[in-house]
Amino acid sequence: MAQGSSASGKAEVGTEAEAAKAVADAADAKGKVLATAHIKYTHKGGPYDVESWKQGESHVFFCETYVIPAGATSGEVHWSEEDGEPHVWKFPQK
């Protein structure tokens, strides 16, 4: 993560009925739920790709939904910035 910035994340876990509506074949969602990951980036100061942002300004820049097993106790989202720096966010299921 760039100097002068921070990121935080959260996950929202849905229901099996929501998962069934999200896939082409509802049978594929049996025993599964939707999990939506949100990553919030906050500019804390110093130049980076967010020079036009005010100090302290935040934006949710990653929001993806996945179909996961209903009994999962946690999840991971893997992504990288344009420069290729990899990141992994781990979310406990509550």
C-alpha positions as CSV (number, residue, x, y, z in Angstrom):
1,M,0.0,0.0,0.0
2,A,1.3,3.4,-0.9
3,Q,2.8,5.6,1.8
4,G,0.3,8.1,3.0
5,S,-2.7,5.8,2.4
6,S,-4.6,3.1,4.1
7,A,-7.1,0.5,3.2
8,S,-9.7,-1.4,5.1
9,G,-12.3,-4.0,4.2
10,K,-15.5,-5.7,5.2
11,A,-17.6,-8.5,3.9
12,E,-21.3,-8.9,3.8
13,V,-22.7,-12.5,3.8
14,G,-26.1,-13.2,2.3
15,T,-28.4,-16.1,2.1
16,E,-28.7,-19.3,0.1
17,A,-31.8,-17.9,-1.6
18,E,-29.9,-14.8,-2.7
19,A,-27.1,-17.1,-4.1
20,A,-29.7,-19.1,-6.0
21,K,-30.9,-15.9,-7.7
22,A,-27.4,-14.8,-8.6
23,V,-26.4,-17.9,-10.6
24,A,-27.7,-19.3,-13.9
25,D,-28.7,-22.6,-12.4
26,A,-30.1,-22.4,-8.9
27,A,-28.9,-26.0,-8.2
28,D,-25.3,-24.6,-8.4
29,A,-26.0,-22.5,-5.3
30,K,-27.3,-25.3,-3.0
31,G,-25.5,-25.0,0.3
32,K,-23.9,-21.7,-0.7
33,V,-24.3,-18.1,0.1
34,L,-23.3,-14.7,-1.4
35,A,-20.3,-12.9,0.1
36,T,-19.7,-9.3,-1.0
37,A,-16.3,-7.8,-0.3
38,H,-15.8,-4.0,0.0
39,I,-12.4,-2.4,0.2
40,K,-12.1,1.2,1.3
41,Y,-9.0,3.3,0.4
42,T,-8.3,6.4,2.5
43,H,-5.8,9.1,1.4
44,K,-3.8,10.2,4.4
45,G,-1.4,12.6,2.7
46,G,1.5,12.7,0.3
47,P,1.5,12.3,-3.5
48,Y,0.2,9.2,-5.2
49,D,-2.4,8.3,-7.7
50,V,-4.9,10.2,-5.5
51,E,-3.4,13.6,-5.7
52,S,-6.8,15.1,-6.5
53,W,-8.3,13.7,-3.3
54,K,-8.4,15.8,-0.1
55,Q,-6.5,14.5,2.9
56,G,-8.7,12.0,4.7
57,E,-11.0,11.4,1.7
58,S,-12.1,7.8,1.3
59,H,-13.6,5.8,-1.5
60,V,-14.8,2.2,-1.8
61,F,-12.9,1.1,-4.9
62,F,-13.4,-2.7,-4.9
63,C,-16.7,-4.3,-4.4
64,E,-17.1,-7.9,-5.7
65,T,-19.6,-10.6,-4.9
66,Y,-18.7,-14.3,-4.7
67,V,-20.7,-17.5,-4.1
68,I,-19.1,-19.3,-1.2
69,P,-19.9,-22.4,0.9
70,A,-22.5,-21.6,3.6
71,G,-20.3,-23.0,6.3
72,A,-17.2,-21.0,5.4
73,T,-15.6,-19.5,8.5
74,S,-13.5,-16.9,6.5
75,G,-12.7,-15.7,3.0
76,E,-9.9,-14.1,1.1
77,V,-9.9,-11.6,-1.7
78,H,-6.8,-11.4,-3.9
79,W,-6.1,-8.3,-6.0
80,S,-3.3,-6.1,-7.3
81,E,-2.8,-2.5,-8.1
82,E,-2.0,-1.3,-11.6
83,D,1.7,-1.5,-10.7
84,G,1.2,-5.2,-9.9
85,E,1.7,-5.0,-6.2
86,P,-0.4,-8.0,-4.8
87,H,-2.7,-7.7,-1.8
88,V,-4.7,-10.2,0.1
89,W,-7.7,-9.3,2.3
90,K,-8.9,-11.9,4.8
91,F,-12.5,-11.6,6.1
92,P,-13.9,-13.6,8.9
93,Q,-17.5,-14.7,8.4
94,K,-19.6,-13.5,11.3
